[in-house]
Amino acid sequence: MAMIVLRNVHPCRYSDLRAPDELCAEPQTHGNCFIDSFGNRCTRLVARQGTLRLTHSTLLKDPGFADGVSSDAREVPV
């Protein structure tokens, strides 16, 4: 089964990383990374039949300010 996974820190925050930003798959699965049209780091995986476990952990320096909010944002159906 092919899937796109968005589990990484956005590239605009790379300078704030304090630990590696790595996605791990069990069983080990080859993935191709790319940046989507919104600037997100994505990983395309083709998972084998059966159980797949995805884990991710990193450490990020954060100033503690709330993210900006777009009052004209809207939800778009898939």
C-alpha positions in Angstrom: 0.0 0.0 0.0 1.4 3.4 -1.0 1.1 6.2 1.5 2.4 9.8 2.0 3.5 10.5 5.6 3.8 14.0 7.0 5.6 13.5 10.3 8.6 15.8 10.1 9.3 19.3 11.3 8.5 22.0 8.7 11.7 23.1 6.9 11.2 26.7 8.2 12.0 25.3 11.7 15.2 23.3 10.8 17.4 25.9 12.7 15.4 25.1 15.9 16.1 21.3 15.8 18.1 20.1 18.7 17.9 16.4 17.8 17.7 14.4 14.5 14.3 14.6 12.7 13.9 11.1 11.5 10.9 8.9 10.7 11.4 5.1 11.5 9.3 2.3 10.0 9.0 -1.3 11.3 9.5 -3.4 9.4 12.1 -1.3 7.6 10.5 0.3 4.6 12.2 2.3 1.9 10.8 5.9 1.7 11.4 8.8 -0.7 11.4 12.3 0.8 10.1 15.4 -1.0 8.8 18.8 -0.3 5.1 19.3 -1.2 3.5 22.5 -2.6 2.9 23.8 0.9 6.6 23.4 1.9 6.0 20.4 4.1 8.6 17.6 4.2 6.8 14.4 3.1 7.8 10.8 2.9 6.3 8.4 0.3 6.3 4.8 1.5 5.1 1.6 0.0 4.2 -0.7 2.9 4.1 -4.4 2.7 1.0 -6.4 3.7 0.7 -6.8 7.5 1.5 -4.6 10.5 3.4 -1.3 10.0 4.7 0.7 12.9 5.8 4.3 12.3 7.7 6.2 15.0 9.1 9.7 15.1 10.9 11.7 17.8 12.9 14.9 17.8 13.7 17.8 20.0 12.9 21.4 19.1 13.8 24.8 20.6 10.5 26.8 20.8 10.1 30.4 21.9 6.7 29.6 23.4 4.6 32.0 21.3 1.3 30.8 19.7 1.2 30.1 16.0 -0.4 32.7 13.8 -4.1 32.2 12.9 -5.6 32.9 9.5 -9.2 34.0 10.0 -10.1 33.4 6.4 -8.8 29.8 6.4 -11.3 27.2 5.3 -11.6 23.4 5.4 -11.5 21.7 2.0 -12.9 18.2 1.4 -10.5 15.5 0.3 
